[in-house]
């Protein structure tokens, strides 16, 4: 494997780790659920009905943004946040690949044990 390929694979693993880490929080999962079901939303809209402060919600949104799952949009003086499904789609493909690998490995193990 070339050095360039190894660096690219390492970067992909690091990005997946960022996504998994971002998804590892109940508040962030709630924010994603809200953003994935509709239009971009402001901090005010995302804070409504929550006991968290605007600052806390903003910190969570920055983690999601850093992972690439959420992007911020400036509309006039307002900052809106929108769900970006691409990283989640990539993660879904990755998990499907890993699942197939495990299924194959378990099938080989079963065959070995039964023979």
Number of C-alpha atoms within 10 A of each C-alpha: 5 7 8 9 10 11 11 12 12 12 12 12 12 13 17 18 14 18 21 14 13 23 18 11 11 10 17 18 15 13 20 19 12 17 18 16 9 10 12 19 20 17 17 13 13 21 18 11 8 11 9 13 13 16 11 13 19 17 13 18 25 18 18 24 19 15 21 19 23 24 17 16 14 10 8 7 6 11 14 19 23 21 24 17 13 12 16 16 11 12 17 12 12 13 12 12 12 12 12 12 12 12 12 12 12 12 12 12 12 11 10 9 8 7 6
